[in-house]
Amino acid sequence: MNVTKYKALLYAVDMGSFSAAAAKLGYTQSGLTHMMNALEEEIGFPVLQRGYYGVKLTPAGERIIPRIRELVNCEDALFNEIELVRSYGDDVIRIGAYSSIATHWLPSIVESFNAEFPSITVNIQTGTVEELYTGLAGGRFDLVFGSVNSKYSFRWVPLAQDRFYAILPKDYPLSENEFRLSGFNGTKFLMPGLGFDEDISAVFQENSVRPFVTNTYVDDPAIISMVEHRHGISMLSELILSQRNDAVRCVPISPAVFRSLAIAMRPDGLSTPPLKRLIALTKDFVRAYKSKM
């Protein structure tokens, strides 16, 4: 079977027109029509209905189109992996990670991994949530260490629950050594940027909390400095705050709220023995790390 014909079929179906699909693919309309006729002859039954409205699937076409999409996606994934091996070789693992994970977890994990696989290079890159997960979907990373995000259809390897803390000025009035989640209602809230607002926004939405949000486009140390200088209050996770000694109060939120840290992998990504071992070492490290906290 010629996958090129299936790709052309998907363009025709998605665009609803032979002429539009032909222009997109660089074919003539008659050439694309001939290709679709040949495809239907190979399959053995009509797949497309033609009319003044353009083209649409027949009932039989509706039945098989999901499998055709899978076939095309598999071919794309195959050639993507081939290009990755050509570009990087099979001795490089490319990791995208939140800055906090790259700082507190990955150095020790990679050290253990390199002791077992000295010939494999591990490249680590940090970025925003969108940069990391878009990079993973596009094949720039083999793994991304971040938080579970329902917007993306990845395979997730759970690692840990990372508790959120309220970030307050030193003299912020508190009657107890915790900050009620409802206490954010009506406050001037400094929303961390770089995409991490999605985790916090989900917490607020799930608990019907409505602060007056000031969106920021700065990193976590800048958020902490802004709170210190009384520009508002904020919320950051336990891992981000690890080993920091800033002039702010970091108070547990009650009831406890978390973000779910995990390793993200493409559903069609290759799971090589080195990758499997890296994931196993990560699980061991995180388990030990959390036990010490």
N, C-alpha and C positions, 0 to 999 in steps of 0.2 A: 504494500500500500504506500502511496505517495503522500507523505504528511503535508507537503506543500499545498496539495489540493484541499486538505482539511483546514489548513490555516486560511486559505482563500474563502472556503465555505463560512468559517466563523466571521470573517470580515463582512461578507455579504449579509449574513444573518444579523449581525450586530448593527450594521449601518442601514439595513433594510433596502438596499439598492445595489444592483450590479454596477451601475455607473459610478457611484460614490466609492464602492470597494475597489473597482478597477483603477480609479484615479489614485487611491491611497496606495495600492500595490504596484502601480506603474504598468498595468496591463491595459490593453484596449478592452472595451466593453464586450466586443465579439469574442475576444480571446478568453475572457473570464467566463462568458456564457458557454463556450465550447468546453472549458475545463470542468465546469459544473455538470454539463451533460455527460462527460466522460466519467466523472465521479459517480453519478447516479447509475450509470451503466455498470460500473464495477461493483457497486453495492447491490444492485439488483432491484431497487424500488425507488420511487420518487422521494426526494428529500425536501425539495423546495416547491412552493407554489409561486408562480409568476403572475403578475397582473398590473393594472394601471397604478396600483398602490406601491409597486415595487416587488420585493420578494419577502416571503415569510416561510416558516417551516411547515411541512405537512405533519399530520399526527405521528407518522412514523419517524419523521425527522426530529420532532420533539422528544421522542423516546430515546434516540441514540445520541442527541447532541451533548448530553453531559459526558458521555464516554469519549466523544471526539475532543471535548475540551481537555479531559484528562490526558489523552494521547498527545495533544499538542503541548500541554504543560510539561509532560514527561520529557518530550524531546528537547524543549527549551532548557529544562533543568539539566539534562545530560550534557548538552553543548556548553552550558554555563560552567559545569564542573570541569569539563575538558579544558576550557579556556583558563580556569583558575589554576589547574595543574600546570598548564603551559606557562602561565605568567609567574607563578610562585613556586612551582615544584611541589612535591608531596611531602616536603620536610619543613613546612611553615604552617603554624596554626594562628589564625587571625582572630583576635578577641576584641569585641567592643564592650565597654563597661561604664557604669556610673562612676563618677570621680571618687565617691566614697568607697566603693568596692575596690577600685584600682589602687587606692591608698592603703586600705586596712586589710584586705584579704589576698589580693592577687600576688603581691611579692612573695609571700611564703608559699602559696600554692604553686607558683611557677618554679620556685627554687626546688621544691620536692619533685615536680614533674621533670625538670632538667636533670636531676640526679638519676632518673630512670631512663630518660630519652635525651641524652646529651647532643644528639645530632639534629634534633628538631628545634627550630626557632619559634618562640612564642612572641608574636607582635601584639601589643595592647594599645588601643586607642580609646580615649574618652570622648564624650560628646553629649548633645542633648538627646532627649528621649526619641524625638523624631529622626535625628541623624543616625542613632544607633539602630533603631528598628527598621528604618528604611534601608540602611546599609546591609542589615541582615537579609532582608527580603530580596535585595538586589545582588546578593552574593559577595559583598565586600567583606563580610565577616563570616566565620564559621560558627561562632557562638557569641551571644550577647549576655552579659551579666547585668540584670536590671530588675525591675519589678513587673509583676504580671499585669498585662494590659489587654483588656478584652477587645480592643480595636484590631489587634493583630492575631492572625490565625497561625501561631507558631506551636511547636511542641515545647512544653514548659517542664523543666526539672526543678521541683520545689527545693529551696535551700533553707529559708528562715523567715520568721515573722519579725519585722523590724518595727519596733514600737515608736509611736510619735510622742514628742514632748512639746509642751508650750514653751516658747522663747519669750522671756519677759525682761523688762528693765530690772536692775538690782533692787530698786525700792518699790516695785509693783506690789500693791497691797493684796495680801492673801491671808485668809483666815485659817488655812490648813496647807499642808505640804503637798497639795495636788491642785490641778486646775480642771474644773468641771468643763467638759466639752461644750456645754451650753453657755459657758462664760464667754465664748467667742462671739456670741450673738451681739450685734450692734457695736462691736469694737472696730477700730481701724486695724485691719489685718494686712500685713505685708506678705503677699503671695510669692513664694519662691518662683523663679523663672526657669528657663532652659527646659521646659516641658515637665518638670517635676510637680507642677501645679495640678496635673491630672490626678495624682494619688490623693492629694489633699482635698481637691474639689470633690472627689468621690466620697471621702469621709464626711464632708459637710452635707452633701446631697443625701447620703444614706441616713443621716441623723437630723435632717431638717434644721441645720445650723446656718444662720445667715449673717455673717459679719459684713462690714463695709470694706470690700477688698480693694487694695491698691496693688495692681500687677507690677511686678518688677522684672528686670531683665539682667539680673546680676547673679553671681554665684553665692554659695552658702555663707562664706565668711563675710561677704558684703551685707547679707541679710542680718547676720548677727550684729555687725557694726551699726546698722540702721536701728535695730532694736535698742542697742546700748545707748544710742543718742536720741531715743524716745520719738522715733518717727512712727512707731506703731508696735504691735506685737506680731508674733509669727508662730510657725509650727515646723519642726524639723525632726528627722528620725534619729533613733539611738545610734545607728552606725555613723551618720554624718557628724554627730556630736562627740563621737568617741575620741578620748584623749585631748579634747579641747579645754582650754582654761581661759574663757572669755569673761568680760565684766557684764554678764547677763545671768538671769536665773533660768535654768532648764528644769522644768517641773513636769512630772508625769501627768498625763491627761487621764481623767476619769469620766466615764468608763474607758478602759484602755482601747486605743485604736492603733491599727498597724498598716504597713504596706507589706505585700508578699514578695520577697526577693526570690529570684529564680534564674535559671539559665534558659535562655530562649534559643531554639534551634529551628531551622526551616523544616517543614514537614517532609520535604523531599531531600533533605541534606544527607550527605554520606556520614555514617557513624563508624569511623575507623577505630582500630584498637587504641591508638594514642589519644583520640578524643574521648573514648570511653574511660580510659585511665585518668585523664585530666578531670573528667566529671566526678569520678570516684574519689580522687584526691580532694576535690573541692568539697564534696559532702563530708568527708572525714574532718577536714580543716574547720568547716563551719560548725560542725557538731562540737568540736573541742573549743572553738572560739566562744560559742554561745554559753558553754558550761562554765567558763571563767568569768562571765559578765554578771 
